[in-house]
Amino acid sequence: MYTDHVQQLMQRCGSLLEQEGFDGLLIHSGRPSYHFLDDYTQAYKPNPHFVHWVPFLADYPDGWLFIVPDRKPVLAIYSPDDFWHITPEMPNEFWCEHFDIRLYSDRATVLKEIVTGKRIALIAEQLCEVVGSELTHNPTTLMQHLHYYRAYKTPWEQACIREANRTAVKGHHYLSQAFEEPLSEYQLHQGYLTAIGHQEGQLPYNNIIGLNEHAAVLHYQHKSHQPPAVRRTLLADAGAVYQGYVADITRTVSQGSHLFHYLIEQMDIAQQVIVAEVKPGVSFVALHEAMHRRLFTILVASGIVRQPEQISSADALAITRTFYPHGLGHLLGIQVHDIGGWQTDLSGSQTPPPENHPYLRLTRNLEADFVVTIEPGLYFIPSLLGELKRHSVKGHIDWHLVEQLTPWGGIRIEDNVCVLPEGVENYTRDAFNALQ
């Protein structure tokens, strides 16, 4: 699968370079930047365009990849004479046959040694120079083409995301059991890391481990060291990485409220109904809007919304946006929020989200080989509830019931799914089922 993946990238890049009049494509893996007024670097995240070709070197900065049509790509791996750190040695793995691999230690001369040709496209954070070549830094048209195609995952990429899900699900399985114990958010997070075999810096994003009211903070960024006196809810949005590709999974568990447990069950059912509607040609915006309609039905059935027959569609949306303010999901791959979610054609045309759904990260129609997240939510967010209390529809809300449920925080259920030529493969549910 990896051989086919590289061949597909070579064919795509060959056509693009010829179309844009470039002799070659130079990609820098990136390097970590230093903290302000310190000699310690920030966590290193490689250039996703580099990872697209060589996911196996995601932990080693300052790599260079030079691609010329009909030639084996040159891969230069930075291996300085450094007694402070472990430096890379010449790799000897299955993927190496696809590259002309060279170790280098002199940053000043490496590009002169590997780059050939006059007109070179450079994909890197910063512009550099190569004697004898004219470098075009992040050329717009070429980048737009590459970003558009990133949505289509090769079988190799799909296999990596599938495996990342299997790893992350081990952590979520641990969390669902550990919720029964009097543990803090920090302790739960550490247990998750152990369960998936990751270090903190290997995570694709900062895990969200929110207990009780913290489950209503969409990107909750802390992890309390103090266990709560009462455990009501655990919302865990936590992922994993495999060969540079990521999983992004959320699960919610609770205790102490039959109604909140009912809401979780209904949201889980609604989420699976939406997943079942995923197929080529379907508008992701339409799926998002369908989830809002399903959420309105759940709010009515639970008694949170009263007299629904008197509520207009616009007012219904004002209600559901209060309880579900974010988008249904996003593209997934090398990046958690994979690039190109608004890009609707090769020329770079953008379709921004509708005005009523400003936080939607994906507006393209779904196509075969897309991998996306489906992650509806239902939250009791005090600031948004305060706005709803000033809305004309406030009389249709059972505020006493809302106040009772607010200490439970919120619900999010997120699966990673691949669009098949007919239907969908749910990597996340399949991984959970395999544990049973």
VOTOR-980611 format. One record per residue (C-alpha): x, y negated, z; residue in one letter; residue number from 1. Coordinates in nm, 2 decimals. Each point is the difference from the previous one (the first is absolute). Example, Ala and Ser with C-alpha at 12.3 -4.5 7.8 and 13.67 -1.06 7.14 Angstrom:
BEGIN
        u        v        w   rest    nr
     1.23     0.45     0.78      A     1
     0.14    -0.34    -0.07      S     2
//
This chain:
BEGIN
        u        v        w   rest    nr
     0.00     0.00     0.00      M     1
     0.28    -0.24     0.08      Y     2
     0.16     0.07    -0.34      T     3
    -0.32    -0.09    -0.17      D     4
    -0.03    -0.31     0.22      H     5
     0.34    -0.13    -0.11      V     6
    -0.06     0.08    -0.36      Q     7
    -0.33    -0.19     0.01      Q     8
     0.17    -0.30     0.16      L     9
     0.28     0.01    -0.27      M    10
    -0.26     0.01    -0.28      Q    11
    -0.19    -0.29     0.15      R    12
     0.31    -0.21     0.07      C    13
     0.14     0.07    -0.35      G    14
    -0.31    -0.13    -0.16      S    15
    -0.02    -0.31     0.22      L    16
     0.37    -0.09    -0.04      L    17
    -0.03     0.03    -0.38      E    18
    -0.32    -0.20     0.00      Q    19
     0.15    -0.28     0.21      E    20
     0.34     0.00    -0.18      G    21
     0.21     0.12     0.30      F    22
     0.30     0.22    -0.03      D    23
    -0.04     0.15     0.35      G    24
    -0.18    -0.02     0.33      L    25
     0.20    -0.06     0.32      L    26
    -0.17     0.07     0.34      I    27
     0.15    -0.08     0.34      H    28
    -0.12     0.20     0.30      S    29
     0.02    -0.30     0.22      G    30
     0.19    -0.07     0.32      R    31
    -0.10    -0.09     0.35      P    32
     0.01    -0.36     0.11      S    33
     0.14    -0.12     0.33      Y    34
    -0.21    -0.13     0.29      H    35
     0.03    -0.38     0.05      F    36
     0.32    -0.08     0.20      L    37
     0.09     0.36     0.05      D    38
     0.22     0.27    -0.15      D    39
    -0.27     0.26     0.00      Y    40
    -0.21     0.08    -0.31      T    41
    -0.37     0.03    -0.03      Q    42
    -0.15     0.34    -0.09      A    43
     0.08     0.09    -0.35      Y    44
    -0.27     0.05    -0.26      K    45
     0.11     0.10    -0.35      P    46
    -0.11    -0.16    -0.32      N    47
    -0.31     0.21    -0.11      P    48
     0.12     0.00    -0.36      H    49
     0.32     0.17     0.11      F    50
    -0.20     0.25     0.21      V    51
    -0.22     0.08    -0.30      H    52
     0.31     0.16    -0.16      W    53
     0.21     0.11     0.29      V    54
    -0.21     0.05     0.32      P    55
     0.27     0.21     0.15      F    56
     0.22    -0.30     0.08      L    57
    -0.25    -0.21     0.18      A    58
     0.22    -0.03     0.31      D    59
     0.31    -0.12    -0.18      Y    60
     0.02    -0.37    -0.11      P    61
     0.19    -0.16    -0.28      D    62
    -0.07     0.27    -0.26      G    63
    -0.01    -0.09    -0.37      W    64
    -0.18     0.18    -0.28      L    65
     0.07    -0.09    -0.36      F    66
    -0.23     0.14    -0.26      I    67
     0.07     0.00    -0.38      V    68
    -0.24     0.18    -0.24      P    69
     0.12     0.34    -0.11      D    70
     0.28     0.02     0.26      R    71
     0.03     0.15     0.34      K    72
    -0.07    -0.28     0.25      P    73
     0.30    -0.11     0.20      V    74
    -0.05     0.01     0.38      L    75
     0.26    -0.19     0.21      A    76
    -0.01     0.08     0.37      I    77
     0.17    -0.24     0.25      Y    78
     0.25     0.20     0.21      S    79
     0.23    -0.25     0.16      P    80
     0.30     0.09     0.22      D    81
    -0.18    -0.07     0.32      D    82
     0.08     0.14     0.35      F    83
    -0.31    -0.16     0.15      W    84
    -0.26     0.21    -0.19      H    85
    -0.04     0.33    -0.18      I    86
     0.03    -0.07    -0.37      T    87
    -0.14     0.20    -0.28      P    88
     0.19     0.29    -0.16      E    89
    -0.04     0.12    -0.36      M    90
    -0.35     0.17     0.00      P    91
    -0.04     0.35    -0.14      N    92
    -0.37     0.06    -0.01      E    93
    -0.25     0.10    -0.26      F    94
    -0.07    -0.36    -0.11      W    95
     0.36    -0.09    -0.07      C    96
     0.00     0.16    -0.35      E    97
    -0.21    -0.29    -0.13      H    98
     0.25    -0.27     0.08      F    99
     0.36    -0.09    -0.06      D   100
     0.09    -0.05     0.37      I   101
     0.29    -0.21     0.12      R   102
     0.10    -0.10     0.34      L   103
     0.13    -0.35     0.04      Y   104
     0.16    -0.22     0.27      S   105
     0.06    -0.33    -0.17      D   106
    -0.31    -0.21    -0.04      R   107
     0.19    -0.25    -0.21      A   108
     0.08     0.24    -0.28      T   109
    -0.27     0.26    -0.01      V   110
    -0.23    -0.17    -0.25      L   111
     0.29    -0.06    -0.24      K   112
     0.07     0.37     0.01      E   113
    -0.35     0.13    -0.06      I   114
    -0.19    -0.27    -0.20      V   115
     0.03     0.00    -0.38      T   116
    -0.19    -0.21    -0.25      G   117
    -0.07    -0.37    -0.06      K   118
    -0.36    -0.05     0.11      R   119
    -0.08     0.17     0.33      I   120
    -0.32     0.00     0.21      A   121
     0.07    -0.03     0.37      L   122
    -0.25     0.11     0.26      I   123
     0.13    -0.11     0.34      A   124
    -0.07    -0.24     0.28      E   125
     0.28    -0.23    -0.09      Q   126
     0.16    -0.09    -0.33      L   127
     0.36     0.11    -0.06      C   128
     0.25    -0.03    -0.29      E   129
     0.17     0.25    -0.23      V   130
     0.29    -0.12    -0.21      V   131
    -0.09     0.04    -0.37      G   132
    -0.37     0.05     0.06      S   133
    -0.30    -0.22     0.01      E   134
    -0.23     0.10     0.29      L   135
    -0.37    -0.09     0.01      T   136
    -0.11     0.01     0.36      H   137
    -0.33     0.18     0.06      N   138
    -0.13    -0.06    -0.36      P   139
    -0.37    -0.06     0.03      T   140
    -0.14     0.21    -0.29      T   141
     0.22     0.30     0.08      L   142
    -0.10    -0.02     0.37      M   143
    -0.37    -0.03    -0.09      Q   144
     0.02     0.32    -0.21      H   145
     0.18     0.19     0.28      L   146
    -0.24    -0.12     0.26      H   147
    -0.30     0.10    -0.20      Y   148
     0.13     0.35    -0.06      Y   149
     0.09     0.05     0.37      R   150
    -0.36     0.08     0.06      A   151
     0.02     0.32    -0.20      Y   152
     0.18     0.25     0.21      K   153
     0.19     0.29    -0.16      T   154
    -0.04     0.35     0.13      P   155
     0.33    -0.05     0.19      W   156
    -0.14    -0.31     0.17      E   157
    -0.33     0.17     0.08      Q   158
     0.19     0.29     0.16      A   159
     0.20    -0.24     0.22      C   160
    -0.31    -0.19     0.12      I   161
    -0.17     0.33     0.06      R   162
     0.29     0.11     0.22      E   163
     0.01    -0.33     0.18      A   164
    -0.36     0.06     0.09      N   165
     0.07     0.34     0.14      R   166
     0.27    -0.15     0.22      T   167
    -0.22    -0.29     0.12      A   168
    -0.29     0.23     0.08      V   169
     0.22     0.18     0.25      K   170
     0.03    -0.32     0.19      G   171
    -0.37    -0.08    -0.02      H   172
    -0.08     0.35     0.13      H   173
     0.23    -0.07     0.29      Y   174
    -0.17    -0.33     0.07      L   175
    -0.35     0.15     0.00      S   176
     0.10     0.24     0.27      Q   177
     0.22    -0.25     0.20      A   178
    -0.29    -0.24     0.02      F   179
    -0.14     0.22     0.28      E   180
     0.31    -0.08     0.21      E   181
     0.06    -0.32     0.19      P   182
     0.26    -0.13    -0.24      L   183
     0.09    -0.35    -0.10      S   184
     0.01    -0.12    -0.36      E   185
     0.38     0.01     0.01      Y   186
     0.00     0.36     0.13      Q   187
    -0.25     0.10    -0.27      L   188
     0.22    -0.16    -0.27      H   189
     0.31     0.17     0.13      Q   190
    -0.18     0.33    -0.01      G   191
    -0.11    -0.06    -0.36      Y   192
     0.36    -0.06    -0.10      L   193
     0.10     0.33     0.16      T   194
    -0.29     0.18    -0.17      A   195
     0.10    -0.12    -0.35      I   196
     0.38     0.01     0.05      G   197
     0.05    -0.36    -0.09      H   198
     0.21    -0.27     0.16      Q   199
    -0.16    -0.34     0.04      E   200
     0.19    -0.15    -0.29      G   201
    -0.12     0.27    -0.24      Q   202
    -0.37    -0.08     0.04      L   203
    -0.16    -0.16    -0.31      P   204
    -0.16    -0.27     0.22      Y   205
    -0.04    -0.10     0.36      N   206
    -0.24     0.26     0.14      N   207
    -0.32    -0.14     0.14      I   208
    -0.08     0.19     0.32      I   209
    -0.29    -0.19     0.16      G   210
    -0.19     0.10     0.31      L   211
    -0.34    -0.14     0.09      N   212
    -0.04    -0.37    -0.11      E   213
     0.33     0.02    -0.18      H   214
    -0.17     0.22    -0.26      A   215
    -0.18    -0.32    -0.12      A   216
     0.33    -0.17    -0.09      V   217
     0.04     0.10    -0.36      L   218
     0.38    -0.02    -0.01      H   219
     0.07     0.04     0.37      Y   220
     0.37    -0.05     0.03      Q   221
     0.08     0.10     0.37      H   222
     0.01     0.31     0.20      K   223
    -0.09    -0.04     0.37      S   224
     0.22     0.19     0.24      H   225
    -0.29     0.01     0.25      Q   226
    -0.27     0.26    -0.03      P   227
    -0.35    -0.15     0.02      P   228
    -0.21     0.07     0.31      A   229
    -0.27     0.14    -0.23      V   230
     0.06     0.17    -0.34      R   231
    -0.28    -0.08    -0.24      R   232
     0.15    -0.01    -0.35      T   233
     0.32     0.08    -0.18      L   234
     0.04    -0.14    -0.35      L   235
     0.32     0.13    -0.16      A   236
     0.11    -0.13    -0.33      D   237
     0.33     0.18    -0.05      A   238
     0.19     0.14    -0.29      G   239
     0.31     0.20    -0.11      A   240
     0.25     0.00    -0.29      V   241
     0.11     0.28    -0.22      Y   242
     0.27    -0.06    -0.27      Q   243
    -0.08    -0.37     0.00      G   244
    -0.38     0.04    -0.03      Y   245
    -0.24    -0.08     0.27      V   246
    -0.31     0.12     0.18      A   247
    -0.24    -0.26     0.15      D   248
    -0.26     0.17     0.22      I   249
    -0.24    -0.13     0.27      T   250
    -0.21     0.20     0.24      R   251
    -0.23    -0.12     0.29      T   252
    -0.10     0.21     0.31      V   253
    -0.20    -0.11     0.30      S   254
    -0.17     0.10     0.32      Q   255
    -0.25    -0.14     0.24      G   256
    -0.26    -0.14    -0.25      S   257
    -0.25     0.23    -0.19      H   258
    -0.08    -0.29    -0.23      L   259
     0.36    -0.08    -0.08      F   260
     0.06     0.36    -0.07      H   261
    -0.30     0.00    -0.22      Y   262
     0.14    -0.30    -0.19      L   263
     0.33     0.19    -0.06      I   264
    -0.19     0.30    -0.13      E   265
    -0.21    -0.21    -0.24      Q   266
     0.31    -0.19    -0.12      M   267
     0.17     0.33    -0.07      D   268
    -0.29     0.12    -0.20      I   269
    -0.02    -0.33    -0.19      A   270
     0.37     0.01    -0.07      Q   271
    -0.02     0.35    -0.15      Q   272
    -0.29    -0.10    -0.22      V   273
     0.20    -0.29    -0.14      I   274
     0.30     0.23    -0.05      V   275
    -0.23     0.24    -0.20      A   276
    -0.08    -0.29    -0.23      E   277
     0.36    -0.05    -0.10      V   278
     0.07     0.09    -0.36      K   279
     0.15    -0.16    -0.32      P   280
    -0.19    -0.30    -0.12      G   281
    -0.15    -0.09     0.34      V   282
     0.03    -0.37     0.11      S   283
     0.18    -0.02     0.33      F   284
    -0.18    -0.32     0.07      V   285
    -0.33     0.19    -0.05      A   286
     0.11     0.26     0.25      L   287
     0.08    -0.27     0.25      H   288
    -0.34    -0.15    -0.05      E   289
    -0.17     0.34     0.04      A   290
     0.18     0.04     0.33      M   291
    -0.15    -0.32     0.12      H   292
    -0.35     0.12    -0.08      R   293
     0.07     0.33     0.18      R   294
     0.13    -0.19     0.30      L   295
    -0.32    -0.21     0.01      F   296
    -0.20     0.32     0.01      T   297
     0.22     0.12     0.29      I   298
    -0.05    -0.32     0.19      L   299
    -0.37     0.02    -0.04      V   300
    -0.02     0.37     0.10      A   301
     0.20    -0.07     0.32      S   302
    -0.22    -0.29     0.10      G   303
     0.26    -0.27    -0.03      I   304
    -0.19    -0.16    -0.29      V   305
    -0.38    -0.05     0.04      R   306
    -0.28    -0.07    -0.25      Q   307
     0.22     0.08    -0.31      P   308
    -0.30    -0.06    -0.23      E   309
     0.01    -0.37     0.08      Q   310
     0.37    -0.03    -0.08      I   311
     0.12    -0.12    -0.35      S   312
     0.29     0.17    -0.18      S   313
     0.21    -0.31     0.06      A   314
    -0.07     0.01     0.38      D   315
     0.06     0.37     0.01      A   316
     0.34    -0.06    -0.14      L   317
     0.07    -0.27     0.25      A   318
    -0.08     0.26     0.27      I   319
     0.21     0.28    -0.14      T   320
     0.29    -0.23    -0.07      R   321
     0.00    -0.08     0.37      T   322
     0.04     0.36     0.10      F   323
     0.21     0.10    -0.30      Y   324
     0.22    -0.29    -0.12      P   325
     0.27     0.17    -0.19      H   326
     0.02     0.18    -0.33      G   327
    -0.09     0.37    -0.07      L   328
     0.36     0.09    -0.09      G   329
     0.30    -0.05    -0.22      H   330
     0.25     0.17    -0.23      L   331
     0.24     0.23     0.18      L   332
     0.35     0.12    -0.09      G   333
     0.35    -0.12     0.06      I   334
    -0.15    -0.29     0.18      Q   335
    -0.29     0.02     0.25      V   336
    -0.18    -0.27    -0.20      H   337
     0.13     0.10    -0.34      D   338
     0.05    -0.28    -0.24      I   339
    -0.24    -0.07    -0.29      G   340
    -0.33     0.03     0.17      G   341
    -0.14    -0.31    -0.16      W   342
     0.18     0.04    -0.34      Q   343
    -0.25     0.11    -0.26      T   344
     0.22     0.03    -0.31      D   345
     0.36     0.02    -0.13      L   346
     0.02    -0.38    -0.06      S   347
    -0.04    -0.07     0.37      G   348
    -0.36    -0.12     0.01      S   349
    -0.13    -0.01     0.35      Q   350
    -0.35     0.07     0.12      T   351
    -0.01    -0.16     0.35      P   352
    -0.25     0.15     0.25      P   353
    -0.35    -0.14     0.00      P   354
    -0.07    -0.31     0.21      E   355
    -0.21     0.21     0.24      N   356
     0.28     0.25     0.05      H   357
     0.32    -0.20     0.01      P   358
     0.21     0.26     0.17      Y   359
    -0.05     0.28    -0.25      L   360
     0.35     0.12    -0.12      R   361
    -0.12     0.20    -0.30      L   362
    -0.23    -0.13    -0.28      T   363
     0.10     0.23    -0.28      R   364
    -0.23     0.27    -0.13      N   365
     0.13     0.34     0.11      L   366
     0.18     0.22    -0.24      E   367
     0.14     0.35     0.01      A   368
     0.33     0.03     0.21      D   369
    -0.07    -0.30     0.21      F   370
     0.06     0.06     0.37      V   371
    -0.21    -0.22     0.23      V   372
    -0.11    -0.04     0.36      T   373
    -0.37     0.01     0.09      I   374
    -0.02    -0.17     0.34      E   375
    -0.34    -0.15     0.11      P   376
    -0.03    -0.15     0.34      G   377
    -0.25    -0.12     0.26      L   378
     0.14    -0.23     0.27      Y   379
    -0.13    -0.22     0.28      F   380
     0.23    -0.30    -0.04      I   381
    -0.09    -0.28     0.24      P   382
     0.10    -0.29    -0.23      S   383
    -0.20     0.13    -0.29      L   384
    -0.30     0.09     0.22      L   385
     0.02    -0.36     0.13      G   386
    -0.04    -0.12    -0.36      E   387
    -0.30     0.23    -0.05      L   388
    -0.17    -0.14     0.30      K   389
    -0.01    -0.34    -0.17      R   390
    -0.14     0.15    -0.32      H   391
    -0.37    -0.01    -0.09      S   392
    -0.02     0.38     0.01      V   393
     0.11     0.01     0.37      K   394
    -0.36     0.09     0.11      G   395
     0.03     0.33    -0.18      H   396
     0.29     0.12     0.21      I   397
    -0.05     0.18     0.33      D   398
     0.27    -0.20     0.19      W   399
    -0.05     0.20     0.32      H   400
     0.09     0.32    -0.19      L   401
     0.30    -0.18    -0.16      V   402
     0.13    -0.11     0.33      E   403
    -0.03     0.36     0.13      Q   404
     0.21     0.13    -0.29      L   405
     0.26    -0.27    -0.02      T   406
     0.23     0.16     0.27      P   407
     0.04     0.30    -0.24      W   408
     0.17    -0.23    -0.26      G   409
    -0.06     0.15    -0.34      G   410
     0.01     0.28    -0.25      I   411
     0.21     0.07    -0.31      R   412
     0.02     0.32    -0.19      I   413
     0.26     0.01    -0.28      E   414
     0.09     0.28    -0.25      D   415
     0.25     0.00    -0.28      N   416
    -0.15     0.14    -0.32      V   417
     0.12     0.06    -0.35      C   418
    -0.23    -0.06    -0.30      V   419
    -0.02     0.31    -0.22      L   420
    -0.12     0.01    -0.36      P   421
    -0.33     0.12     0.15      E   422
    -0.05    -0.09     0.37      G   423
     0.25    -0.04     0.28      V   424
     0.26     0.18     0.21      E   425
    -0.01    -0.10     0.37      N   426
     0.35     0.04     0.13      Y   427
    -0.09    -0.10     0.35      T   428
    -0.30     0.23     0.05      R   429
     0.18     0.29    -0.16      D   430
     0.29    -0.05     0.24      A   431
    -0.23    -0.01     0.30      F   432
    -0.18     0.32    -0.12      N   433
     0.33     0.18    -0.04      A   434
     0.06    -0.05     0.37      L   435
    -0.32     0.17     0.11      Q   436
//
